[in-house]
Amino acid sequence: MSLKTAMLAGACALVLPTLAAAQVTVEDPYARAAGPAARSGAAFMRIVNDGATDDRLLAAASDVAERVELHTHVMDGDIMRMVHVEEGFAVPAGGATALQRGGMHVMFLGLTRSLAQGDEIELTLTFAGAGEMTVTVPVDNAR
């Protein structure tokens, strides 16, 4: 292998993880809280995987809360409960996963500031394959 070929192969190896990360995108993100004095809030979005392999959202982080967790709702007898989903959310290859009210969502526990209408927050999502992605999420309490 020539030096030129080896350098090209090395450059491709550095670029491929970036290309894999670019195949997961976030559409229509928004966050909300129950009110100005609320101690918790949530973020919702559509995660699209245009890649050829399944991925998984493993975690989320933001300075807007003391803890950020992935949650969903489950029926417990006659009561709907929110639960932490430690294994994260699957994002299928060539598909999408909806994080929406009443279902899977990003939960902000112990808000460090209010989520006022029109504000924006930074949210870092960690994927098994795509790695970390930071998205700007508008606060839309009217939704």
Residue pairs with C-beta under 8 A, 6 or more apart in sequence:
1 9
17 131
20 51
20 129
20 130
21 127
21 130
21 131
21 133
23 49
23 50
23 51
23 130
24 47
24 48
24 49
24 50
24 51
24 55
24 91
24 127
24 129
24 130
24 133
25 47
25 48
25 50
26 45
26 46
26 47
26 48
26 125
26 133
26 135
27 45
27 46
27 47
27 48
28 45
28 46
29 43
29 44
29 45
29 123
29 135
29 136
29 137
29 138
30 43
30 44
30 45
30 137
30 138
30 139
30 140
30 143
31 41
31 42
31 43
31 44
31 64
31 108
31 115
31 121
31 123
31 137
31 138
31 139
31 140
32 41
32 42
32 44
32 115
32 139
32 140
32 141
32 143
33 40
33 41
33 42
33 108
33 111
33 114
33 115
33 139
33 141
34 40
34 41
36 114
36 116
37 114
38 111
38 114
38 115
39 109
39 110
39 111
40 65
40 107
40 108
40 109
40 110
40 111
41 64
41 65
41 107
41 108
41 111
41 115
42 71
42 101
42 105
42 106
42 107
42 108
43 60
43 99
43 105
43 106
43 108
43 121
43 123
43 137
44 99
44 100
44 101
44 105
44 106
44 143
45 99
45 135
45 137
46 96
46 97
46 98
46 99
47 57
47 89
47 91
47 96
47 97
47 98
47 99
47 125
48 91
48 95
48 96
49 55
49 91
49 92
49 93
49 94
49 95
49 96
49 97
50 94
51 93
51 94
51 129
51 130
52 93
52 94
53 93
53 129
54 90
54 91
54 92
54 93
54 129
55 90
55 91
55 93
55 127
55 128
55 129
55 130
56 87
56 88
56 89
56 90
56 91
56 127
56 128
56 129
57 70
57 88
57 89
57 91
57 97
57 125
57 126
57 127
58 88
58 126
58 127
58 128
59 68
59 70
59 88
59 125
59 126
60 68
60 69
60 70
60 106
60 123
60 124
60 125
60 126
61 68
61 123
61 124
61 126
62 68
62 108
62 121
62 122
62 123
62 124
63 112
63 122
64 108
64 111
64 112
64 113
64 115
64 121
65 108
65 109
65 110
65 111
65 112
66 109
66 110
66 111
66 112
67 108
67 109
67 110
68 106
68 107
68 108
68 109
68 123
69 84
69 106
69 107
69 109
70 84
70 85
70 86
70 88
70 89
70 104
70 105
70 106
70 107
71 82
71 83
71 84
71 85
71 104
71 105
71 106
71 107
72 82
72 83
72 85
72 103
72 104
72 105
73 80
73 81
73 82
73 83
73 102
73 103
74 80
74 81
74 83
75 81
82 107
84 107
85 104
88 128
89 97
89 99
89 104
90 97
91 97
91 127
97 104
98 104
99 105
99 106
106 123
108 115
115 121
115 139
115 141
116 139
116 141
117 139
117 140
117 141
117 142
118 138
118 139
119 138
119 139
120 136
120 137
120 138
120 139
121 136
121 137
121 139
122 134
122 135
122 136
122 137
123 134
123 135
123 136
123 137
124 132
124 133
124 134
125 132
125 133
125 134
125 135
126 132
127 133
